[in-house]
Amino acid sequence: MQLEIRGLEKLSFRERQVVALKESGTKNDLVARRLGLSPATVATLYNRAKQKGYQVVLVIEGDPLSVYTESDDEGSNDDLDMS
């Protein structure tokens, strides 16, 4: 599984660091300790990054969620909502 963050070019270096840690589930206090910042600064950077806009995409290889079966028609996407 891989986490991809799109729109990082809009963010400062510190905002990128905070977003990467926060979006992978790290709490503010731990982010602050890792980066040598206060929890308030982490919150400010995270909120600023959200305002600038970025998108988190989870890339999953294979079928670890077991949502596809061998009986699925490989050529048909009729059941998929592509909107």
Secondary structure, DSSP 8 states (H G I E B T S, - for coil): -EEEEETGGGS-HHHHHHHHHHHTT--HHHHHHHHT--HHHHHHHHHHHHHH--EEEEE--S-TT----TTS-TT--TT----
